[in-house]
Amino acid sequence: MKKYIEISEVALKRLESGESIEGSMKMNLKTRKITFKDWNRTAPKRRKDELIRQLESGWVKESPEKYKLFISVYKKLGLARIMDIIDREAKEAKGALFDKELIEFV
């Protein structure tokens, strides 16, 4: 028994190039035609985070939805020095954000 299957041009080109195609096959009960719908498995492109300032122990970045602060400190420095470094880095990050907004405003 032979059946004819409708397939898109994009899927046909991928088949001819030797790639595999994932998708779903369905028969239309009224027309009795079999159609193959290939799945688009490519992830959408996203904008990379913009570096606002490189800090001594990390960085401040801006994504489309959030500001990101990363600080990495060795444990062997001791709790008091770690807390001081985190406070200093956070203060510098806040200053960098303020400078960025000020530059964009002007």
ZIZIKA-V463431 format. One record per pair of residues at least 4 apart in sequence whose ideal C-beta (glycine too) atoms are under 8 Angstrom apart, sorted by the first residue. I is the first residue (numbers start at 1). J is the second residue. D is the distance in whole Angstrom. If there is no record, write none. Layout:
I,J,D  I,J,D
This chain:
3,34,6  4,33,8  4,34,7  5,25,7  5,34,5  5,35,7  5,36,5  6,33,6  6,34,7  6,35,4  6,36,7  7,11,5  7,12,6  7,15,8  7,35,8  7,36,5  7,38,8  8,12,7  8,36,8  8,37,8  8,38,6  9,13,6  10,14,7  10,38,7  11,15,6  11,21,5  11,23,7  11,36,7  11,38,4  12,16,6  13,17,6  14,19,4  14,21,6  14,38,8  15,19,7  15,21,6  21,38,5  22,38,7  22,39,5  22,41,7  23,36,6  23,37,5  23,38,4  23,39,5  24,36,7  24,37,5  24,39,7  25,34,6  25,35,7  25,36,5  25,37,8  26,34,7  26,35,6  26,37,7  27,32,7  27,33,7  27,34,5  27,35,8  28,32,7  28,33,5  28,34,8  28,35,7  47,63,8  47,64,6  49,61,4  49,62,6  49,63,5  49,68,7  50,61,6  50,62,5  50,63,8  51,59,6  51,60,8  51,61,6  52,59,8  52,60,4  52,61,6  52,62,6  52,67,8  52,96,5  52,97,7  52,100,6  53,59,7  53,60,5  53,92,7  53,93,7  53,96,4  54,59,5  55,59,6  55,60,7  55,71,7  55,89,5  55,92,6  55,93,7  56,85,8  56,89,7  56,92,8  57,71,5  57,72,6  57,73,6  57,85,6  57,89,6  58,69,7  58,70,4  58,71,4  58,72,6  58,89,6  59,69,8  59,70,5  60,67,7  60,68,7  60,69,5  60,70,8  60,93,4  60,96,5  60,97,7  61,67,7  61,68,5  61,70,8  62,66,8  62,67,6  62,68,7  62,100,8  63,67,8  63,68,6  67,97,6  69,89,8  69,90,7  69,93,5  71,85,7  71,86,6  71,89,5  71,90,8  73,77,6  73,82,5  73,85,5  73,86,7  75,82,7  77,81,4  77,82,5  77,85,7  78,82,7  79,83,6  80,84,7  81,85,6  82,86,6  83,87,6  84,88,6  85,89,6  86,90,6  87,91,6  88,92,6  89,93,6  90,94,6  91,95,7  92,96,6  93,97,7  94,98,6  95,99,6  96,100,6  97,101,6  98,102,6  99,103,6  100,104,6  101,105,6  102,106,7
